[in-house]
Structure formats: C-alpha cells, structure tokens
Amino acid sequence: MSEPKIIIFENLHKLSAYLVTQWIQTATDYIQRTSRFSCAFSGGRTPVEFYNLLSAEQDFELWSRVHIFMTDERFVDAEDKDNNFRLIRDNLLNYVKIPPENIYPIPTNVQTVGIAAEEYKNRLVGFFTLDQNRLPIIDLVVLGLGEDGHTASLFPQTEGIDAPYRLTMPVNENHLKYERISLTLPVLNNARHVYFMVAGKNKADIVRRVIEDKEPFPATQVQPTNGELTFLLDAAAASQLKDQQKYIYRDETISL
C-alpha cells in the first residue's frame, strides 16, 4: 500500500477537468488490455461538473466497453431528486453511448433496503464472476468526503463497514433522512484506482483530519491494498493542510 497522492487545484472546474483526462486515459488503457473498463460513481454536488465535462466526450470510441456501477444510493424512487443514479443519468448517461446492459444502478424498487443491498451484491458477483470469499476489482472509483468523515454511505457510527468479503450493506442511521445502500470498505480497498473529489472551505477541517491527522473516519480507512489512492482538492478544501511542500499543485487549465 503506497502513500496517497494529494493534488491541489485552483478551483473545482480545473479539478474536474483533470479527473476527466485521468478517467479517459485509464479507461483507454484497461480496455486495450482487458477489453472492458469498470468504474463506480458517487452522488453529491461535487462530482456534477466532472459528469458534465465527461458527457462532452461523445467521440470517445470506447464507451461501449465501459461498465458503470454505483458506490452508494439512497433508498428512494429512481426518479426522486435525491437519487444518486438519477443525478448521474441526467448529467452523463443521457449524453453518451453506453449500452443499457453496461449500467448497474442500485435497485430501489424493492421492498426493503436489505433486499436492495443483496440484489446489488448479486449483480457484482455476476459481473465479476466471483466465487465465495472473493472481492470485485473495480478499475476506478470516484468518492466524495463528508464533513463528518463519511464516504460512499459509510458513516463513522456504521457497524460492519469493514467486514471481510462483504460486498454491499444496508445503512440505516438515525441522523439520515433516507436509508441507504453502500459498497463496503473491502470493495473500495480492492479497487485499482480510487479518487476522492473534495471541494469547498467547509471541507477544509475534515480534509486535514483525514489526510494529515489520520483520524479513524471511514474515509481515512480507504487505503487500496494493491491500487492507487489520489485526493483531488480545490484550494479551499486544502487550505488547512500544514505540510504544503508535500503536495502537488496544478494551476494550468486542461483543454478538453
């Protein structure tokens, strides 16, 4: 397990544009080597610009080999404004030519959040052809960071997030408006490339506590076993980091 890479950008637009270039490059590399590319996307406000910029890559000839999963989901109707998949659909999937069978939303049209988690686990097992006690290897995962240190839908008080070989889990915390379904830490830590996207001054405190103080939040426990971990921060989110000389700054505009 190598040390995470920390890259700081002037603003969210430059951060998002950089991630688009990395995503395209990584997708191309894995498709050339394995004929397919798997990624897991998250909801929230921060990645919206990334999805918008990625949706403009309509001439990317390899879209048909891309497979899109979700890091987590709220247990709400697919058309609900708080549904993560709806956000990704409306900002990306409606504009690119990905075969419908290559898209794997977390089912929320079932009776319980437990059933939803189990069905999503079965979709992962099927796609990655997993035997018992095997974890999927997702090529690239995009995560956010909550002010309380949560990532995906793994919260500080959530039990069982690191249970070995558990792929998905229902999440029902008292402070949440909705029940949720999430990938687990073992799945996130088995990915090849993990990117945190973090923007805004309100995230500066938790960024420092996760990256430098290494407090035991769920986000701090994202440590890919054989993959690469990268934090992409805008200047506001990075403003409380003390060891500034250790980090990479990218101020140039990336042409897409």
One Martini backbone bead per residue (centre of mass of N, CA, C, O) as a GRO file, in nm:
protein
  256
    1MET     BB    1   0.090   0.040   0.028
    2SER     BB    2   0.068   0.356  -0.073
    3GLU     BB    3   0.084   0.673  -0.078
    4PRO     BB    4  -0.099   0.928  -0.120
    5LYS     BB    5  -0.217   1.152  -0.353
    6ILE     BB    6  -0.186   1.515  -0.362
    7ILE     BB    7  -0.408   1.739  -0.537
    8ILE     BB    8  -0.408   2.090  -0.623
    9PHE     BB    9  -0.661   2.333  -0.703
   10GLU     BB   10  -0.806   2.627  -0.771
   11ASN     BB   11  -1.064   2.461  -0.877
   12LEU     BB   12  -1.325   2.258  -0.970
   13HIS     BB   13  -1.287   2.266  -1.274
   14LYS     BB   14  -0.989   2.172  -1.284
   15LEU     BB   15  -1.034   1.914  -1.132
   16SER     BB   16  -1.243   1.786  -1.329
   17ALA     BB   17  -1.068   1.794  -1.584
   18TYR     BB   18  -0.849   1.610  -1.479
   19LEU     BB   19  -1.029   1.359  -1.428
   20VAL     BB   20  -1.108   1.317  -1.718
   21THR     BB   21  -0.826   1.251  -1.825
   22GLN     BB   22  -0.783   1.008  -1.637
   23TRP     BB   23  -1.027   0.843  -1.720
   24ILE     BB   24  -0.965   0.812  -2.021
   25GLN     BB   25  -0.685   0.685  -1.988
   26THR     BB   26  -0.772   0.441  -1.815
   27ALA     BB   27  -0.986   0.324  -1.998
   28THR     BB   28  -0.807   0.275  -2.243
   29ASP     BB   29  -0.604   0.088  -2.107
   30TYR     BB   30  -0.804  -0.140  -2.011
   31ILE     BB   31  -0.935  -0.202  -2.285
   32GLN     BB   32  -0.673  -0.287  -2.430
   33ARG     BB   33  -0.615  -0.523  -2.211
   34THR     BB   34  -0.946  -0.633  -2.134
   35SER     BB   35  -1.208  -0.499  -2.296
   36ARG     BB   36  -1.260  -0.336  -2.016
   37PHE     BB   37  -1.440  -0.092  -1.793
   38SER     BB   38  -1.458  -0.016  -1.446
   39CYS     BB   39  -1.691   0.189  -1.253
   40ALA     BB   40  -1.750   0.411  -0.964
   41PHE     BB   41  -2.010   0.622  -0.862
   42SER     BB   42  -2.116   0.928  -0.719
   43GLY     BB   43  -2.274   1.156  -0.547
   44GLY     BB   44  -2.350   1.480  -0.532
   45ARG     BB   45  -2.215   1.795  -0.605
   46THR     BB   46  -1.910   1.774  -0.685
   47PRO     BB   47  -1.933   1.568  -0.957
   48VAL     BB   48  -2.106   1.719  -1.171
   49GLU     BB   49  -1.886   1.851  -1.350
   50PHE     BB   50  -1.753   1.591  -1.430
   51TYR     BB   51  -2.000   1.473  -1.578
   52ASN     BB   52  -2.033   1.703  -1.780
   53LEU     BB   53  -1.751   1.679  -1.911
   54LEU     BB   54  -1.772   1.376  -1.985
   55SER     BB   55  -2.026   1.408  -2.176
   56ALA     BB   56  -1.848   1.554  -2.408
   57GLU     BB   57  -1.714   1.259  -2.477
   58GLN     BB   58  -1.861   1.143  -2.760
   59ASP     BB   59  -1.586   1.041  -2.923
   60PHE     BB   60  -1.553   0.805  -2.744
   61GLU     BB   61  -1.506   0.481  -2.877
   62LEU     BB   62  -1.532   0.308  -2.577
   63TRP     BB   63  -1.815   0.314  -2.437
   64SER     BB   64  -1.907   0.006  -2.489
   65ARG     BB   65  -1.675  -0.087  -2.254
   66VAL     BB   66  -1.834   0.048  -2.030
   67HIS     BB   67  -1.881   0.013  -1.664
   68ILE     BB   68  -2.143   0.118  -1.436
   69PHE     BB   69  -2.136   0.200  -1.101
   70MET     BB   70  -2.212   0.221  -0.749
   71THR     BB   71  -2.131   0.325  -0.429
   72ASP     BB   72  -2.426   0.453  -0.374
   73GLU     BB   73  -2.766   0.478  -0.214
   74ARG     BB   74  -3.077   0.586  -0.197
   75PHE     BB   75  -3.398   0.478  -0.069
   76VAL     BB   76  -3.530   0.573  -0.362
   77ASP     BB   77  -3.667   0.670  -0.620
   78ALA     BB   78  -3.540   0.701  -0.939
   79GLU     BB   79  -3.693   1.004  -0.962
   80ASP     BB   80  -3.565   1.123  -0.734
   81LYS     BB   81  -3.373   1.398  -0.644
   82ASP     BB   82  -3.193   1.199  -0.434
   83ASN     BB   83  -3.092   1.025  -0.661
   84ASN     BB   84  -2.789   0.929  -0.776
   85PHE     BB   85  -2.850   0.807  -1.054
   86ARG     BB   86  -3.004   1.044  -1.168
   87LEU     BB   87  -2.767   1.240  -1.169
   88ILE     BB   88  -2.593   1.071  -1.366
   89ARG     BB   89  -2.794   1.051  -1.593
   90ASP     BB   90  -2.847   1.368  -1.638
   91ASN     BB   91  -2.512   1.436  -1.667
   92LEU     BB   92  -2.428   1.166  -1.863
   93LEU     BB   93  -2.590   0.909  -1.981
   94ASN     BB   94  -2.773   1.079  -2.191
   95TYR     BB   95  -2.487   1.152  -2.381
   96VAL     BB   96  -2.392   0.853  -2.403
   97LYS     BB   97  -2.282   0.529  -2.554
   98ILE     BB   98  -2.418   0.321  -2.335
   99PRO     BB   99  -2.512   0.030  -2.270
  100PRO     BB  100  -2.759  -0.063  -2.061
  101GLU     BB  101  -2.606  -0.335  -1.965
  102ASN     BB  102  -2.355  -0.137  -1.846
  103ILE     BB  103  -2.565  -0.054  -1.620
  104TYR     BB  104  -2.561  -0.032  -1.237
  105PRO     BB  105  -2.801   0.014  -1.051
  106ILE     BB  106  -2.946   0.053  -0.753
  107PRO     BB  107  -3.205  -0.102  -0.622
  108THR     BB  108  -3.537   0.069  -0.520
  109ASN     BB  109  -3.792  -0.138  -0.614
  110VAL     BB  110  -3.798  -0.265  -0.330
  111GLN     BB  111  -3.891  -0.345  -0.012
  112THR     BB  112  -3.586  -0.335   0.095
  113VAL     BB  113  -3.265  -0.248   0.176
  114GLY     BB  114  -3.162  -0.540   0.200
  115ILE     BB  115  -3.247  -0.634  -0.081
  116ALA     BB  116  -3.086  -0.426  -0.238
  117ALA     BB  117  -2.807  -0.518  -0.141
  118GLU     BB  118  -2.830  -0.812  -0.242
  119GLU     BB  119  -2.878  -0.750  -0.544
  120TYR     BB  120  -2.613  -0.594  -0.584
  121LYS     BB  121  -2.427  -0.819  -0.511
  122ASN     BB  122  -2.519  -1.007  -0.746
  123ARG     BB  123  -2.418  -0.819  -0.971
  124LEU     BB  124  -2.121  -0.833  -0.894
  125VAL     BB  125  -2.086  -1.139  -0.907
  126GLY     BB  126  -2.164  -1.164  -1.207
  127PHE     BB  127  -1.963  -0.971  -1.345
  128PHE     BB  128  -1.696  -1.086  -1.171
  129THR     BB  129  -1.709  -1.385  -1.115
  130LEU     BB  130  -1.762  -1.482  -0.809
  131ASP     BB  131  -1.650  -1.632  -0.549
  132GLN     BB  132  -1.612  -1.722  -0.255
  133ASN     BB  133  -1.419  -1.494  -0.104
  134ARG     BB  134  -1.455  -1.255  -0.318
  135LEU     BB  135  -1.347  -0.961  -0.485
  136PRO     BB  136  -1.386  -0.697  -0.653
  137ILE     BB  137  -1.225  -0.525  -0.940
  138ILE     BB  138  -1.219  -0.198  -0.964
  139ASP     BB  139  -1.073   0.033  -1.162
  140LEU     BB  140  -1.267   0.293  -1.079
  141VAL     BB  141  -1.311   0.537  -0.809
  142VAL     BB  142  -1.556   0.777  -0.696
  143LEU     BB  143  -1.527   1.005  -0.423
  144GLY     BB  144  -1.640   1.141  -0.129
  145LEU     BB  145  -1.649   1.398   0.147
  146GLY     BB  146  -1.756   1.435   0.454
  147GLU     BB  147  -1.766   1.631   0.740
  148ASP     BB  148  -1.776   1.338   0.912
  149GLY     BB  149  -1.599   1.119   0.727
  150HIS     BB  150  -1.761   1.019   0.505
  151THR     BB  151  -1.813   0.753   0.258
  152ALA     BB  152  -2.033   0.714   0.073
  153SER     BB  153  -2.233   0.514   0.319
  154LEU     BB  154  -1.991   0.551   0.540
  155PHE     BB  155  -2.013   0.589   0.875
  156PRO     BB  156  -1.882   0.625   1.184
  157GLN     BB  157  -2.139   0.442   1.314
  158THR     BB  158  -2.103   0.215   1.118
  159GLU     BB  159  -2.147  -0.120   1.108
  160GLY     BB  160  -1.950  -0.344   0.908
  161ILE     BB  161  -1.765  -0.196   0.680
  162ASP     BB  162  -1.507  -0.428   0.723
  163ALA     BB  163  -1.618  -0.688   0.636
  164PRO     BB  164  -1.520  -0.965   0.512
  165TYR     BB  165  -1.652  -1.009   0.189
  166ARG     BB  166  -1.828  -0.769   0.195
  167LEU     BB  167  -1.996  -0.579  -0.053
  168THR     BB  168  -2.271  -0.496   0.083
  169MET     BB  169  -2.495  -0.246   0.252
  170PRO     BB  170  -2.707  -0.149   0.482
  171VAL     BB  171  -2.824   0.187   0.581
  172ASN     BB  172  -2.941   0.293   0.928
  173GLU     BB  173  -2.945   0.606   1.043
  174ASN     BB  174  -3.088   0.842   1.244
  175HIS     BB  175  -2.967   1.105   1.078
  176LEU     BB  176  -3.111   1.000   0.831
  177LYS     BB  177  -3.347   1.044   0.588
  178TYR     BB  178  -3.230   0.782   0.449
  179GLU     BB  179  -3.183   0.500   0.340
  180ARG     BB  180  -2.905   0.279   0.246
  181ILE     BB  181  -2.654   0.188  -0.001
  182SER     BB  182  -2.329   0.012   0.012
  183LEU     BB  183  -2.024  -0.010  -0.027
  184THR     BB  184  -1.740  -0.145   0.100
  185LEU     BB  185  -1.423  -0.135   0.205
  186PRO     BB  186  -1.314  -0.391   0.061
  187VAL     BB  187  -1.398  -0.289  -0.219
  188LEU     BB  188  -1.251  -0.018  -0.226
  189ASN     BB  189  -0.963  -0.160  -0.150
  190ASN     BB  190  -0.974  -0.334  -0.441
  191ALA     BB  191  -0.908  -0.112  -0.613
  192ARG     BB  192  -0.704   0.049  -0.849
  193HIS     BB  193  -0.864   0.337  -0.847
  194VAL     BB  194  -0.880   0.622  -0.618
  195TYR     BB  195  -1.102   0.910  -0.600
  196PHE     BB  196  -1.106   1.212  -0.441
  197MET     BB  197  -1.359   1.465  -0.420
  198VAL     BB  198  -1.276   1.802  -0.294
  199ALA     BB  199  -1.484   2.089  -0.197
  200GLY     BB  200  -1.444   2.350   0.003
  201LYS     BB  201  -1.421   2.506   0.312
  202ASN     BB  202  -1.606   2.296   0.472
  203LYS     BB  203  -1.363   2.063   0.416
  204ALA     BB  204  -1.090   2.142   0.554
  205ASP     BB  205  -1.097   1.995   0.827
  206ILE     BB  206  -1.140   1.698   0.725
  207VAL     BB  207  -0.895   1.684   0.545
  208ARG     BB  208  -0.684   1.710   0.767
  209ARG     BB  209  -0.788   1.469   0.947
  210VAL     BB  210  -0.739   1.255   0.723
  211ILE     BB  211  -0.450   1.315   0.596
  212GLU     BB  212  -0.276   1.408   0.860
  213ASP     BB  213  -0.419   1.285   1.128
  214LYS     BB  214  -0.565   1.010   1.085
  215GLU     BB  215  -0.844   0.971   1.156
  216PRO     BB  216  -1.101   0.713   1.220
  217PHE     BB  217  -1.242   0.729   0.946
  218PRO     BB  218  -1.375   0.595   0.676
  219ALA     BB  219  -1.196   0.759   0.475
  220THR     BB  220  -0.922   0.671   0.608
  221GLN     BB  221  -0.982   0.353   0.534
  222VAL     BB  222  -0.906   0.428   0.249
  223GLN     BB  223  -0.672   0.162   0.140
  224PRO     BB  224  -0.541   0.039  -0.110
  225THR     BB  225  -0.380  -0.255  -0.149
  226ASN     BB  226  -0.311  -0.245  -0.497
  227GLY     BB  227  -0.360   0.059  -0.530
  228GLU     BB  228  -0.463   0.395  -0.598
  229LEU     BB  229  -0.448   0.708  -0.412
  230THR     BB  230  -0.649   1.013  -0.469
  231PHE     BB  231  -0.646   1.359  -0.392
  232LEU     BB  232  -0.885   1.602  -0.496
  233LEU     BB  233  -0.830   1.953  -0.450
  234ASP     BB  234  -0.924   2.244  -0.360
  235ALA     BB  235  -0.804   2.522  -0.213
  236ALA     BB  236  -1.014   2.531   0.015
  237ALA     BB  237  -0.987   2.230   0.114
  238ALA     BB  238  -0.654   2.278   0.155
  239SER     BB  239  -0.612   2.524   0.369
  240GLN     BB  240  -0.527   2.327   0.641
  241LEU     BB  241  -0.275   2.230   0.534
  242LYS     BB  242   0.066   2.202   0.640
  243ASP     BB  243   0.230   2.014   0.417
  244GLN     BB  244   0.266   2.173   0.134
  245GLN     BB  245   0.538   2.049   0.006
  246LYS     BB  246   0.398   1.753  -0.049
  247TYR     BB  247   0.229   1.880  -0.274
  248ILE     BB  248   0.034   1.908  -0.565
  249TYR     BB  249   0.026   2.161  -0.819
  250ARG     BB  250  -0.252   2.267  -1.039
  251ASP     BB  251  -0.308   2.557  -1.265
  252GLU     BB  252  -0.366   2.455  -1.524
  253THR     BB  253  -0.542   2.437  -1.809
  254ILE     BB  254  -0.754   2.190  -1.938
  255SER     BB  255  -0.801   2.060  -2.244
  256LEU     BB  256  -1.113   1.914  -2.400
   0.00000   0.00000   0.00000
